[in-house]
Amino acid sequence: MLAPTLPGHAGGAGLPEELDGEALLALVEGVLDDAGFDRVHIAGHSLGGYVALRLAERGRAESVVALAPAGGWAAGDRSWVEVVEHQRELQAALVPLAPHAESFVATPEGRRMVTEIVVESYEHIPAELLVHQLVGAARCAAAPMVELALREGWSLDAEAVDCPVRVVWGARDRVLPWPAAAARYREEWLPDADWVVLDGVGHAPQLDAPLETAELIAGFTR
């Protein structure tokens, strides 16, 4: 099992000065190559879900479970621009909070504040995990990743995806709202995928409903 951090994210590889979509995918493929993996079962969330599908396009996946993958807005729907710009603003706002993360999540109100965008249920999430996530988000190289999305947009050669795909989406996703943010996947790219919509779940099913999400991943890869 391998749990790589995406390039540009805290703990992941640094981003090259000349960043484009192919370079980003090559960095992730390099992690697979270094670990001795050729084709693998891949699970990814949000941007990681999009990257997982692009890796499948490149023949690196035995199967994909994509949790609310980015990039699925309908052709001509430019609402995604506001979404990615908002991500840059959120990340910048987290930077001054990171040194105080432990104090911030020490109260129920603080834990709700740092989770309300991504999950519906937060009480079961350990405070130390929220600290880890807040600090990690503050250390992301958000600006170049946002610029990459604005410059290149989103694409998928769905005909090249030759493995089973399951897409899991929270019906109460506030970051990539269902079903609008999934339109192109559902109608054009992956209409025959195994689609699972979770009621009462937000943008991060793995946090909102960890056991159910784990079963959805493990059951599909089996």
PAVORO-537375 format. One record per residue (C-alpha): x, y, z. Coordinates in steps of 0.05 Angstrom, whole numbers. Example, Ala and Ser with C-alpha at 12.3 -4.5 7.8 and 13.67 -1.06 7.14 Angstrom:
<nodes>
+--------+--------+--------+
!      x !      y !      z !
+--------+--------+--------+
!    246 !    -90 !    156 !
!    273 !    -21 !    143 !
+--------+--------+--------+
</nodes>
This chain:
<nodes>
+--------+--------+--------+
!      x !      y !      z !
+--------+--------+--------+
!      0 !      0 !      0 !
!     24 !     70 !    -17 !
!     -6 !    136 !      8 !
!     30 !    191 !    -30 !
!     18 !    265 !    -18 !
!      4 !    304 !    -81 !
!     60 !    350 !   -106 !
!     52 !    420 !    -79 !
!     18 !    395 !    -17 !
!     51 !    393 !     52 !
!     95 !    331 !     53 !
!     93 !    321 !    -22 !
!    143 !    336 !    -76 !
!    158 !    408 !    -93 !
!    129 !    438 !   -157 !
!    173 !    452 !   -217 !
!    181 !    524 !   -240 !
!    150 !    506 !   -307 !
!     86 !    474 !   -280 !
!     35 !    443 !   -326 !
!    -14 !    386 !   -322 !
!     33 !    336 !   -354 !
!     89 !    354 !   -306 !
!     43 !    345 !   -246 !
!     21 !    276 !   -270 !
!     94 !    257 !   -285 !
!    113 !    273 !   -213 !
!     58 !    227 !   -187 !
!     77 !    173 !   -236 !
!    149 !    180 !   -212 !
!    126 !    164 !   -141 !
!     93 !    100 !   -167 !
!    155 !     82 !   -207 !
!    201 !     93 !   -148 !
!    157 !     47 !   -105 !
!    160 !     -7 !   -159 !
!     86 !     -2 !   -178 !
!     61 !     -7 !   -250 !
!    -15 !    -13 !   -249 !
!    -48 !     -3 !   -182 !
!   -116 !      5 !   -149 !
!   -123 !     80 !   -137 !
!   -168 !    119 !    -90 !
!   -166 !    195 !    -91 !
!   -206 !    253 !    -64 !
!   -223 !    320 !    -97 !
!   -161 !    341 !   -137 !
!   -133 !    273 !   -119 !
!   -194 !    241 !   -150 !
!   -182 !    279 !   -214 !
!   -109 !    258 !   -214 !
!   -129 !    186 !   -202 !
!   -173 !    188 !   -264 !
!   -118 !    220 !   -305 !
!    -71 !    165 !   -282 !
!   -122 !    114 !   -306 !
!   -123 !    150 !   -372 !
!    -48 !    137 !   -375 !
!    -56 !     63 !   -362 !
!    -32 !     63 !   -290 !
!    -96 !     40 !   -255 !
!   -126 !    -29 !   -242 !
!   -187 !      8 !   -214 !
!   -205 !     77 !   -189 !
!   -249 !    100 !   -132 !
!   -256 !    175 !   -140 !
!   -286 !    213 !    -82 !
!   -317 !    278 !   -107 !
!   -265 !    287 !   -162 !
!   -251 !    357 !   -186 !
!   -259 !    376 !   -259 !
!   -329 !    351 !   -272 !
!   -366 !    416 !   -287 !
!   -406 !    416 !   -351 !
!   -372 !    445 !   -413 !
!   -386 !    519 !   -411 !
!   -400 !    521 !   -336 !
!   -349 !    571 !   -310 !
!   -370 !    567 !   -238 !
!   -308 !    525 !   -225 !
!   -266 !    588 !   -232 !
!   -299 !    617 !   -170 !
!   -288 !    550 !   -134 !
!   -213 !    547 !   -146 !
!   -204 !    621 !   -131 !
!   -240 !    610 !    -66 !
!   -192 !    554 !    -49 !
!   -134 !    602 !    -57 !
!   -168 !    652 !    -10 !
!   -183 !    598 !     42 !
!   -112 !    573 !     41 !
!    -85 !    643 !     51 !
!   -132 !    653 !    110 !
!   -106 !    589 !    143 !
!    -33 !    611 !    143 !
!    -39 !    658 !    204 !
!    -82 !    606 !    240 !
!    -33 !    548 !    233 !
!     12 !    566 !    293 !
!    -50 !    567 !    337 !
!    -83 !    504 !    308 !
!    -84 !    465 !    373 !
!   -118 !    521 !    411 !
!   -166 !    533 !    353 !
!   -193 !    461 !    353 !
!   -195 !    455 !    429 !
!   -268 !    476 !    430 !
!   -329 !    447 !    393 !
!   -340 !    515 !    361 !
!   -269 !    516 !    334 !
!   -274 !    445 !    308 !
!   -339 !    462 !    273 !
!   -309 !    524 !    242 !
!   -251 !    487 !    210 !
!   -294 !    430 !    185 !
!   -360 !    462 !    163 !
!   -340 !    469 !     90 !
!   -318 !    397 !     81 !
!   -361 !    353 !    127 !
!   -430 !    351 !    156 !
!   -412 !    310 !    217 !
!   -349 !    330 !    255 !
!   -357 !    308 !    327 !
!   -322 !    241 !    315 !
!   -260 !    271 !    281 !
!   -200 !    271 !    329 !
!   -174 !    340 !    346 !
!   -103 !    319 !    328 !
!   -125 !    300 !    258 !
!   -157 !    369 !    249 !
!    -93 !    402 !    273 !
!    -54 !    360 !    222 !
!   -101 !    380 !    166 !
!   -103 !    454 !    184 !
!    -27 !    459 !    187 !
!    -20 !    418 !    123 !
!    -69 !    461 !     85 !
!    -33 !    524 !    108 !
!     32 !    496 !     78 !
!      4 !    479 !     10 !
!     30 !    514 !    -52 !
!    -41 !    536 !    -70 !
!    -25 !    594 !   -116 !
!     12 !    555 !   -171 !
!    -39 !    499 !   -168 !
!    -96 !    549 !   -177 !
!    -59 !    583 !   -234 !
!    -50 !    516 !   -267 !
!   -124 !    502 !   -264 !
!   -142 !    571 !   -290 !
!    -92 !    564 !   -347 !
!   -108 !    493 !   -370 !
!   -177 !    476 !   -344 !
!   -198 !    404 !   -338 !
!   -195 !    346 !   -387 !
!   -202 !    270 !   -388 !
!   -193 !    222 !   -446 !
!   -248 !    176 !   -420 !
!   -239 !    126 !   -477 !
!   -169 !    113 !   -452 !
!   -194 !     94 !   -383 !
!   -194 !     18 !   -387 !
!   -207 !      0 !   -315 !
!   -269 !     -3 !   -269 !
!   -286 !     64 !   -238 !
!   -329 !     80 !   -178 !
!   -347 !    153 !   -163 !
!   -371 !    170 !    -93 !
!   -403 !    238 !    -79 !
!   -433 !    269 !    -17 !
!   -503 !    296 !    -31 !
!   -487 !    356 !     14 !
!   -420 !    373 !    -16 !
!   -408 !    448 !     -6 !
!   -342 !    451 !    -44 !
!   -362 !    413 !   -107 !
!   -437 !    414 !   -102 !
!   -475 !    352 !   -125 !
!   -497 !    344 !   -180 !
!   -472 !    406 !   -217 !
!   -398 !    394 !   -203 !
!   -405 !    322 !   -228 !
!   -443 !    338 !   -292 !
!   -389 !    323 !   -344 !
!   -368 !    259 !   -309 !
!   -440 !    235 !   -307 !
!   -463 !    256 !   -375 !
!   -401 !    253 !   -419 !
!   -339 !    222 !   -389 !
!   -360 !    167 !   -341 !
!   -435 !    153 !   -349 !
!   -423 !     79 !   -341 !
!   -382 !     84 !   -277 !
!   -409 !     57 !   -212 !
!   -440 !    119 !   -181 !
!   -452 !    123 !   -106 !
!   -486 !    184 !    -75 !
!   -483 !    189 !      1 !
!   -540 !    225 !     35 !
!   -521 !    273 !     91 !
!   -447 !    272 !     72 !
!   -405 !    331 !     52 !
!   -343 !    340 !      8 !
!   -299 !    291 !     46 !
!   -335 !    224 !     53 !
!   -272 !    194 !     84 !
!   -280 !    242 !    143 !
!   -356 !    246 !    145 !
!   -369 !    171 !    140 !
!   -300 !    137 !    146 !
!   -324 !     65 !    155 !
!   -374 !     67 !     98 !
!   -323 !    101 !     53 !
!   -270 !     49 !     70 !
!   -319 !     -6 !     52 !
!   -336 !     28 !    -14 !
!   -262 !     29 !    -32 !
!   -243 !    -40 !     -7 !
!   -305 !    -73 !    -34 !
!   -293 !    -44 !   -103 !
!   -220 !    -61 !   -108 !
!   -235 !   -133 !    -88 !
+--------+--------+--------+
</nodes>
